[in-house]
Amino acid sequence: MDLATAARDRLRRRRQPTVLELDLSRGLVAPGAWDPRRALRMLHAPSLRSIREGLRAGARDERVAGLLVHLGDCPLSLTEADEVGALIAEFGASKPTVAHTETFGEMTSGLAAYRLASQAQQVWLQPSGALGLTGVALQVVLLRGALDKAGVEPQFGQRHEFKTAANQFTAREVTDAQREMMQRIADSVLDDTVTRVAERRGLAVEDVRAAVDTAPLTAARAAELGLVDHLGYRDEVHAWVREQWGEEVDGERVVDLHYVHRYAREQGAAGLVRSLTDKQRPAVGVVNVQGAIVTGPGQPGGFGQPSAGADTVAAHLRAAAADEQVKAVVLRVDSPGGSYVASDTIRREVVRLRESGRPVVAVMGDVAASGGYFVSMGATEVVAGAATLTGSIGVLAGKLVTRGLADKIDVVREEMTAGERAGMFSTLRGFDDSDWAVLDAWLDEVYADFTQKAAADRGLPLETLEPLARGRVWTGADAAERGLVDHVGGASLALDRACELAGLGRDDVAVRAVPASAFLAQLRPARSSESPRGQVGLAPTSPTGLLTGGPEAALARLARLGGLQLPGVLALPWRLTLG
């Protein structure tokens, strides 16, 4: 292409209305510290931040005619779908929006994708597609019988009947408490979905519920029930967009399609200019708590599972407190919990920051339960998604005794101890009566501390908080009704609340990670324990894989490969998935 042709093409695009395009078929880039894999994904997939910034800029841009959303397989969680859906609805208050997909599930659940699509003004579905609005199903896997056959004896204590994380190892059948809790979670998510869809589509709640009970639906049936607006293929959707939103250029109606995440980077004072401008503006700092909560430094998760190290998160919160430009903090929590001590360390810094006069707004992702709730509850306000799994105010501890397994596979293991309790947590023997007495006393102490702090942080009498605790997991919607969180929403609402609490206009602040997370800076040796960039760990690796650490380590790895994990004392070992 010569320079003259390129110039003509650029001029032609400038004369065309811009249609922002959001492709969710590859999912979202998760928030977090810089790592090579995340950087590569950002070239091809949007993040929540880029969607938020792009759509807000597009709503003000006269050249932008509308938004076209392609869902595809839409590998988003319910919480992610709700966050994106809220941004689409916000953009749709001023400009037209269209969502289209080949199918909402193909003999699989399409609930999350359709829940998102319903936030657009129009929904298109390929004629051969389906609407898998099939409801919510939760599964429980119990391993006690298999462990018995393997010669492994699980020994766990818990507080209380709803703290069922260890049941996967200890129980031979689902308990009444676990069944009650999980049924309510399923009902809550479905009730919220039906209400949202009915409101956005202008349908009666009972009609949407009836559609759920007869799903999956053919595309024609979905259109007949008013759940989709048009049946058409991709080319027909794009032709409709050009006809409705385009302008005639050289005898044909055209639009300039522009990915939202690329548009966001190109808008306003971009690059260096924007960075210099942001340094002069008041800021809302964002601190992430992602993955299992552990003592010591955390791992960013570039080539493995991320963890939220107490040293790392606490250092980031102290860095926010020391930065005069940071007027408020959003604490993003997506964690099933983990260590009680580490959770308490992080909560301490959250409370200190809040008491210093800086608003702290915790926003929960897919899960912020047990230790994830512990680190959130001390914030000025707490925001949770309607389908967030949270609460689980309780504690458990114990071990898997592998002596029988070792004997079965002819592994000889022996230990020598000095001290009455040196072997208390050994996997070669079970707890004796005195061990159980010590463990039970510790569980009672941790549970009392958790509930008392939760009651104080949430401004609830202990007698009101106690029935909501007992290890029970709640959806964000149910938690809000019971005072365990303040608002139902996502990161955008959390940012708005942080700005309002700090007395700042949303358009007047910069939003930035604390600390600025360049990858090479993470590798730089720390000057002191106050250096936030130094509080990052690197995951150890071993070529021996499953053989590392003995039989109990191999059992833990195999459990994780099967979608399970050995629980920490404040941990929820499962997430809510569909399909």
VOGU-3710 file (C-alpha; in Angstrom, 3 decimals, decimal comma):
1> mdlataardr> 0,000/0,000/0,000  1,460/3,388/-1,013  1,383/6,470/1,191  -1,403/8,114/-0,802  -3,684/5,085/-0,411  -2,926/4,879/3,317  -3,727/8,574/3,715  -7,036/8,151/1,858  -7,952/5,200/4,100  -7,200/7,223/7,240
11> lrrrrqptvl> -9,276/10,125/5,948  -12,137/7,779/5,082  -12,096/6,238/8,583  -12,233/9,683/10,150  -15,416/10,383/8,172  -17,036/7,156/9,409  -18,970/6,834/12,669  -17,040/4,762/15,197  -18,674/1,628/16,575  -16,960/0,301/19,658
21> eldlsrglva> -16,561/-3,455/19,573  -16,245/-5,644/22,660  -15,192/-9,239/22,014  -15,631/-11,393/25,121  -14,966/-14,733/23,435  -11,430/-14,791/24,894  -12,447/-13,739/28,365  -10,946/-10,917/30,389  -7,425/-10,115/31,487  -7,476/-10,470/35,258
31> pgawdprral> -6,287/-7,558/37,407  -2,980/-7,994/39,178  0,731/-7,422/39,089  2,606/-7,312/35,781  3,771/-10,650/34,419  4,731/-11,759/30,896  1,661/-13,919/30,284  -0,702/-11,152/31,405  1,115/-8,632/29,195  0,658/-10,867/26,139
41> rmlhapslrs> -3,042/-11,391/26,881  -3,563/-7,636/27,159  -2,661/-7,326/23,471  -5,668/-9,420/22,456  -8,224/-9,351/25,279  -9,772/-6,538/27,304  -9,527/-5,969/31,030  -12,331/-4,599/33,161  -10,401/-1,363/33,499  -9,963/-0,930/29,736
51> ireglragar> -13,666/-1,656/29,177  -14,678/0,840/31,846  -12,384/3,587/30,548  -13,211/2,909/26,895  -16,976/2,939/27,367  -16,943/6,036/29,548  -14,823/7,858/26,977  -17,028/6,566/24,161  -20,182/7,818/25,847  -18,728/11,353/25,658
61> dervagllvh> -17,280/11,018/22,147  -19,598/12,374/19,435  -17,908/10,157/16,837  -18,978/6,982/18,679  -22,327/5,747/17,389  -22,835/2,668/19,553  -21,471/-0,550/21,037  -21,401/-4,020/19,468  -20,699/-6,889/21,897  -19,699/-10,356/20,710
71> lgdcplslte> -20,033/-13,033/23,383  -18,893/-16,256/21,715  -18,158/-18,873/24,366  -17,908/-16,033/26,904  -15,634/-17,725/29,489  -16,550/-15,218/32,200  -17,600/-15,950/35,744  -20,955/-14,675/36,981  -19,264/-11,839/38,852  -17,243/-10,792/35,798
81> adevgaliae> -20,360/-11,001/33,624  -22,236/-8,745/36,024  -19,421/-6,168/36,091  -19,239/-6,014/32,297  -23,030/-6,013/32,040  -23,284/-3,018/34,359  -20,805/-1,100/32,177  -22,796/-1,966/29,043  -26,009/-0,769/30,691  -24,308/2,466/31,785
91> fgaskptvah> -23,086/3,118/28,227  -26,542/2,216/26,929  -28,109/5,051/28,895  -26,797/7,431/26,217  -26,020/5,295/23,143  -27,362/2,126/21,501  -25,961/-1,286/22,388  -26,236/-4,663/20,653  -25,052/-8,059/21,912  -24,734/-11,047/19,592
101> tetfgemtsg> -23,528/-14,613/19,814  -23,588/-17,898/17,961  -25,202/-19,693/20,907  -25,777/-19,313/24,622  -24,350/-22,719/25,416  -24,438/-25,822/23,228  -25,942/-28,448/25,519  -24,161/-26,533/28,292  -25,204/-23,678/30,539  -25,379/-20,239/28,946
111> laayrlasqa> -26,680/-18,506/32,061  -23,688/-16,217/32,682  -23,429/-15,166/29,019  -27,147/-14,452/28,701  -27,219/-12,653/32,047  -24,586/-10,321/30,546  -26,237/-10,042/27,120  -29,550/-9,024/28,659  -27,943/-5,739/29,731  -27,707/-4,694/26,066
121> qqvwlqpsga> -30,640/-3,012/24,357  -30,799/-5,665/21,640  -29,800/-9,335/21,665  -29,066/-11,247/18,453  -28,740/-15,039/18,295  -27,627/-17,238/15,402  -30,647/-19,184/14,060  -28,962/-22,531/14,749  -28,004/-21,497/18,282  -29,711/-22,168/21,585
131> lgltgvalqv> -30,456/-20,418/24,854  -29,116/-22,573/27,686  -30,798/-20,651/30,485  -30,941/-23,894/32,450  -30,653/-22,691/36,032  -27,949/-23,296/38,634  -26,547/-26,667/39,722  -23,984/-27,162/42,498  -22,105/-30,408/43,043  -20,479/-31,853/46,141
141> vllrgaldka> -17,591/-34,336/45,940  -16,932/-36,462/49,038  -13,708/-38,467/49,190  -14,036/-40,246/52,524  -14,703/-43,666/51,014  -11,739/-43,359/48,643  -9,486/-42,169/51,472  -10,530/-45,147/53,593  -9,539/-47,493/50,781  -6,227/-45,673/50,391
151> gvepqfgqrh> -5,461/-45,936/54,096  -5,734/-42,198/54,754  -7,562/-41,002/57,875  -8,864/-37,397/57,849  -8,953/-35,680/61,250  -10,415/-32,160/61,266  -12,199/-29,887/63,696  -14,437/-27,029/62,570  -16,494/-24,112/63,865  -19,339/-24,660/63,192
161> efktaanqft> -21,892/-26,803/61,334  -21,760/-24,727/58,112  -17,938/-24,750/57,953  -18,043/-27,682/55,587  -14,752/-27,297/53,707  -13,295/-30,403/55,374  -16,411/-32,451/54,631  -14,893/-33,410/51,287  -12,454/-35,531/53,314  -14,399/-36,418/56,466
171> arevtdaqre> -18,041/-36,965/55,458  -19,606/-40,014/53,846  -22,811/-38,149/52,992  -23,865/-34,531/52,596  -24,887/-33,020/55,931  -28,178/-31,199/56,422  -26,305/-27,926/57,049  -24,272/-28,251/53,845  -27,365/-29,118/51,814  -29,279/-26,138/53,252
181> mmqriadsvl> -26,399/-23,746/52,561  -25,742/-24,884/49,009  -29,421/-24,988/48,099  -29,798/-21,396/49,242  -26,774/-20,357/47,156  -28,286/-21,957/44,048  -31,695/-20,405/44,735  -30,182/-16,968/45,353  -28,244/-16,937/42,071  -31,233/-18,129/40,054
191> ddtvtrvaer> -33,657/-15,708/41,729  -31,292/-12,820/41,021  -30,828/-13,919/37,401  -34,563/-14,200/36,765  -35,200/-10,787/38,323  -32,427/-9,127/36,279  -33,545/-10,666/32,999  -37,210/-9,851/33,594  -36,395/-6,228/34,394  -34,092/-5,675/31,415
201> rglavedvra> -36,263/-7,537/28,913  -39,565/-6,089/30,128  -40,967/-9,525/30,933  -42,893/-10,936/33,862  -40,762/-12,746/36,444  -42,977/-15,832/36,272  -42,567/-15,976/32,470  -38,772/-15,899/32,732  -38,872/-18,576/35,430  -41,062/-20,732/33,192
211> avdtapltaa> -38,520/-20,303/30,373  -35,741/-21,457/32,707  -37,712/-24,561/33,599  -38,144/-25,496/29,914  -34,604/-24,592/28,753  -32,476/-25,158/26,783  -34,505/-23,290/24,199  -34,090/-23,207/20,438  -33,259/-19,828/18,956  -36,747/-19,575/17,465
221> raaelglvdh> -38,386/-20,356/20,803  -36,161/-17,830/22,608  -37,244/-15,148/20,128  -40,887/-16,164/20,481  -40,660/-15,720/24,274  -39,050/-12,288/23,913  -35,691/-13,355/25,334  -33,844/-12,363/22,136  -34,728/-9,656/19,637  -33,367/-10,930/16,323
231> lgyrdevhaw> -32,123/-14,152/14,794  -29,173/-13,651/12,485  -25,626/-14,582/11,591  -22,588/-12,392/12,177  -22,734/-10,871/8,693  -26,389/-9,956/9,212  -25,660/-8,337/12,578  -22,865/-6,263/11,057  -25,012/-5,316/8,063  -27,749/-4,134/10,432
241> vreqwgeevd> -25,218/-2,070/12,420  -23,899/-0,421/9,243  -27,429/0,336/8,085  -28,626/1,745/11,410  -25,498/3,473/12,727  -23,388/4,077/9,626  -23,065/6,981/7,229  -22,914/6,869/3,473  -19,377/7,230/2,135  -18,647/6,763/-1,566
251> gervvdlhyv> -22,044/5,197/-2,137  -22,091/2,683/0,725  -22,985/2,811/4,408  -19,930/2,257/6,552  -18,751/2,327/10,158  -15,307/2,207/11,729  -15,163/-0,772/14,115  -12,800/-0,202/17,026  -12,047/-2,600/19,887  -12,928/-0,995/23,210
261> hryareqgaa> -9,606/-1,834/24,891  -7,596/-0,329/22,009  -9,864/2,715/21,900  -9,348/3,215/25,652  -5,563/3,350/25,213  -5,817/5,846/22,373  -8,205/8,283/24,003  -7,472/11,506/25,807  -3,994/12,336/27,043  -2,396/9,004/26,195
271> glvrsltdkq> 0,962/7,536/26,997  3,556/9,761/28,617  1,285/12,833/28,668  -1,392/10,937/30,544  1,114/9,482/32,986  2,531/12,932/33,763  -0,972/14,363/34,158  -2,041/11,557/36,496  0,888/12,266/38,813  -0,522/15,722/39,495
281> rpavgvvnvq> -4,063/14,520/40,227  -5,524/13,012/43,383  -5,598/9,246/43,059  -7,614/6,241/44,100  -5,139/3,474/44,817  -6,005/-0,128/43,975  -4,564/-2,940/46,097  -5,168/-6,556/45,066  -5,739/-9,566/47,315  -5,777/-12,437/44,847
291> gaivtgpgqp> -5,469/-16,135/45,571  -4,891/-18,018/48,795  -3,948/-15,800/51,732  -0,578/-16,862/53,129  2,005/-15,559/55,556  5,131/-13,967/54,100  5,430/-12,650/50,536  2,905/-13,443/47,837  3,284/-14,680/44,281  1,920/-12,683/41,319
301> ggfgqpsaga> 0,831/-15,838/39,517  2,350/-15,267/36,079  3,281/-18,936/35,643  1,347/-20,502/38,507  -1,427/-19,908/40,980  -1,310/-16,434/42,555  -1,196/-16,043/46,307  -1,879/-13,049/48,524  1,066/-12,839/50,897  0,372/-10,873/54,065
311> dtvaahlraa> 3,772/-9,165/53,816  3,042/-8,112/50,232  -0,496/-6,838/50,746  0,336/-5,116/54,040  3,301/-3,359/52,416  1,072/-2,172/49,566  -1,473/-0,787/52,029  1,299/1,023/53,923  2,566/2,412/50,615  -0,916/3,776/49,914
321> aadeqvkavv> -0,994/5,382/53,359  2,393/7,016/52,740  1,407/8,402/49,313  -0,118/11,858/49,733  -1,698/11,680/46,266  -3,734/8,603/47,241  -6,949/9,927/48,773  -8,834/6,605/48,905  -8,129/2,915/48,353  -10,090/0,192/46,587
331> lrvdspggsy> -9,175/-3,234/47,955  -9,924/-5,867/45,296  -10,428/-9,233/46,987  -10,739/-12,486/45,046  -9,685/-15,092/47,565  -11,078/-18,221/49,216  -9,083/-17,336/52,326  -6,259/-19,276/53,913  -4,128/-18,420/56,922  -5,842/-16,878/59,959
341> vasdtirrev> -2,665/-15,081/61,020  -2,040/-13,696/57,522  -5,670/-12,567/57,216  -5,432/-10,772/60,550  -2,192/-9,071/59,455  -3,874/-7,682/56,335  -7,010/-6,640/58,219  -4,853/-4,696/60,670  -3,427/-2,557/57,853  -6,898/-2,054/56,343
351> vrlresgrpv> -8,215/-0,798/59,689  -5,173/1,449/60,235  -5,650/2,995/56,804  -9,366/3,518/57,409  -8,753/5,064/60,840  -6,198/7,454/59,327  -9,075/9,118/57,470  -8,550/7,479/54,060  -11,676/5,689/52,834  -11,102/2,015/52,020
361> vavmgdvaas> -13,701/0,294/49,848  -13,367/-3,475/49,546  -14,785/-4,976/46,358  -15,237/-8,727/46,181  -14,706/-10,849/43,090  -15,969/-14,387/42,497  -15,140/-15,407/46,043  -14,172/-13,497/49,185  -14,982/-16,021/51,864  -13,526/-16,911/55,251
371> ggyfvsmgat> -10,080/-15,253/55,189  -11,223/-13,328/52,105  -14,084/-11,917/54,156  -11,757/-11,343/57,136  -9,528/-8,964/55,149  -12,550/-7,149/53,654  -14,753/-6,600/56,689  -12,616/-3,831/58,201  -13,021/-1,545/55,177  -15,071/1,643/55,278
381> evvagaatlt> -17,553/-0,003/52,912  -17,783/-3,430/51,290  -19,105/-4,080/47,759  -19,916/-7,613/46,586  -21,267/-9,040/43,363  -24,712/-10,590/43,582  -23,161/-14,012/42,904  -19,999/-13,501/44,969  -19,411/-16,282/47,500  -18,650/-14,587/50,802
391> gsigvlagkl> -19,075/-14,891/54,544  -17,902/-18,310/55,772  -17,136/-16,752/59,151  -15,681/-19,821/60,789  -12,520/-21,860/61,174  -11,258/-25,393/60,656  -7,987/-27,207/61,198  -6,657/-30,723/61,115  -4,605/-33,156/59,101  -4,659/-36,258/56,931
401> vtrgladkid> -3,038/-39,210/58,684  -1,133/-41,133/56,011  0,381/-43,959/58,074  -2,013/-46,476/56,515  -1,195/-45,275/52,994  2,531/-45,548/53,661  2,087/-49,096/54,965  0,029/-50,103/51,913  2,696/-48,996/49,473  5,569/-50,329/51,632
411> vvreemtage> 6,991/-46,930/52,479  8,852/-46,963/55,796  8,526/-43,726/57,731  9,587/-43,169/61,303  10,119/-40,051/63,366  11,918/-39,241/66,569  10,498/-36,450/68,721  11,581/-34,368/71,685  8,768/-32,611/73,532  5,292/-33,779/74,515
421> ragmfstlrg> 3,586/-32,221/71,489  6,346/-32,423/68,897  4,357/-34,976/66,914  0,944/-33,338/67,271  0,722/-32,391/63,597  2,622/-35,393/62,307  0,802/-37,252/59,551  2,148/-40,552/60,905  -0,259/-40,671/63,851  -3,692/-39,411/64,763
431> fddsdwavld> -4,612/-36,859/67,420  -4,914/-38,236/70,949  -7,350/-36,839/73,526  -4,949/-34,170/74,758  -4,217/-33,093/71,169  -7,938/-32,745/70,471  -8,350/-30,654/73,629  -5,625/-28,255/72,464  -7,026/-28,100/68,930  -10,584/-27,489/70,125
441> awldevyadf> -9,465/-24,683/72,447  -7,584/-23,034/69,583  -10,561/-23,346/67,226  -12,812/-21,745/69,852  -10,351/-18,877/70,335  -10,014/-18,168/66,605  -13,770/-18,361/66,065  -14,417/-15,959/68,948  -11,840/-13,512/67,565  -13,270/-13,731/64,036
451> tqkaaadrgl> -16,876/-13,190/65,104  -16,077/-10,381/67,546  -14,042/-8,492/64,947  -16,689/-9,086/62,271  -19,419/-7,757/64,567  -17,348/-4,677/65,429  -16,330/-3,988/61,815  -19,869/-4,380/60,501  -21,513/-2,486/63,361  -23,676/-5,457/64,338
461> pletleplar> -24,416/-6,794/67,824  -22,602/-10,086/68,369  -25,913/-11,865/68,941  -27,047/-10,662/65,489  -23,785/-11,632/63,801  -23,480/-15,096/65,346  -26,345/-16,795/63,425  -24,934/-15,331/60,195  -21,520/-16,803/60,975  -21,013/-20,466/61,988
471> grvwtgadaa> -19,032/-20,983/58,774  -21,982/-20,294/56,472  -21,303/-19,143/52,906  -23,641/-16,499/51,479  -24,063/-15,014/48,038  -23,317/-11,306/47,807  -27,027/-10,594/47,351  -27,947/-12,450/50,540  -24,974/-10,963/52,410  -26,155/-7,440/51,559
481> erglvdhvgg> -29,642/-8,182/52,892  -28,098/-9,344/56,173  -25,639/-6,502/56,675  -22,472/-8,484/55,961  -21,696/-6,189/52,994  -22,905/-2,695/52,116  -23,603/-2,742/48,379  -24,217/-5,154/45,515  -22,054/-4,237/42,540  -18,555/-4,405/41,145
491> aslaldrace> -15,350/-2,449/40,699  -17,054/0,516/39,023  -19,397/0,990/41,975  -16,462/0,586/44,368  -14,550/3,341/42,556  -17,589/5,606/42,636  -18,047/4,979/46,367  -14,341/5,576/47,082  -14,474/8,914/45,257  -17,668/9,985/47,007
501> laglgrddva> -16,335/9,040/50,442  -13,155/11,017/49,706  -15,155/14,016/48,468  -13,770/13,770/44,925  -15,399/13,798/41,499  -15,033/10,539/39,580  -13,588/12,331/36,546  -11,114/14,276/38,684  -9,066/11,337/39,972  -6,455/9,005/38,589
511> vravpasafl> -6,919/5,298/39,284  -3,674/3,402/39,737  -2,228/0,300/41,283  -0,310/0,623/44,526  2,578/0,318/44,085  3,127/0,903/40,362  3,844/-2,676/39,371  6,575/-2,927/36,753  7,852/-6,490/36,439  11,554/-5,639/36,724
521> aqlrparsse> 10,854/-3,585/39,839  9,496/-6,733/41,483  12,883/-8,403/41,008  14,836/-5,508/42,505  16,224/-6,281/45,991  14,200/-4,576/48,704  15,808/-1,744/50,650  13,850/-2,668/53,791  10,664/-4,356/54,989  8,884/-1,091/54,106
531> sprgqvglap> 9,686/-1,568/50,397  6,428/-2,776/48,836  8,036/-3,946/45,597  10,363/-6,240/47,497  7,579/-8,203/49,151  7,017/-10,612/46,266  7,983/-14,272/46,348  8,967/-16,592/43,530  7,330/-20,008/43,489  9,705/-22,925/44,046
541> tsptglltgg> 9,573/-25,614/41,397  10,759/-29,200/41,342  11,311/-31,614/38,449  10,018/-34,475/40,605  6,478/-33,067/40,605  4,096/-35,312/42,490  6,937/-37,120/44,254  8,070/-34,024/46,150  7,194/-33,933/49,845  6,081/-37,502/50,500
551> peaalarlar> 2,659/-39,184/50,300  0,661/-36,363/51,890  2,126/-33,801/49,459  1,290/-36,083/46,535  -2,256/-36,458/47,879  -2,632/-32,684/48,087  -1,422/-32,225/44,507  -3,723/-34,938/43,183  -6,655/-33,348/45,023  -5,892/-29,995/43,405
561> lgglqlpgvl> -5,705/-31,615/39,971  -9,211/-32,907/40,646  -10,482/-29,425/41,465  -10,090/-29,746/45,237  -7,668/-28,272/47,703  -6,646/-29,049/51,235  -8,244/-26,249/53,256  -6,415/-23,690/55,341  -7,906/-22,714/58,680  -9,840/-19,853/57,036
571> alpwrltlg> -10,517/-21,226/53,573  -13,335/-22,048/51,166  -12,244/-24,881/48,842  -14,749/-24,304/46,014  -16,105/-21,669/43,655  -19,409/-21,266/41,860  -19,205/-22,411/38,231  -21,848/-23,152/35,614  -21,914/-25,596/32,766
//
